[in-house]
Amino acid sequence: MTPEFQEELTHIMRTSFNQFAERHAVPPPQRRHAVEGSPARAVSDFATREHMDVVVMGTLDRKGLEKVLGSTTEQTLYQIPSSILAIRPV
């Protein structure tokens, strides 16, 4: 991936993130955080750095091999010092 492509992709993702946060009245910058890296590691590192008591994460209904391999939420559970509240779609 070229640096230019990475920069453009980052810009698009941050714009989408900020639009989503605006729609849900999340105040900037105190409550908006975008971190990069492996999802489980990035969430764990951020929760540790920010001294979070609980991290809320969504889950997906998985079937077959995907369920056996685990999800980001499950992987994070074993790395994070905080509690995790996992929300399953209905």
PyMOL commands that set and color helices and strands:
alter all, ss='L'
color gray80, all
select helices_A, chain A and resi 3-23+39-49+65-69+72-77
alter helices_A, ss='H'
color red, helices_A
select strands_A, chain A and resi 54-58+83-87
alter strands_A, ss='S'
color yellow, strands_A
deselect
rebuild
show_as cartoon
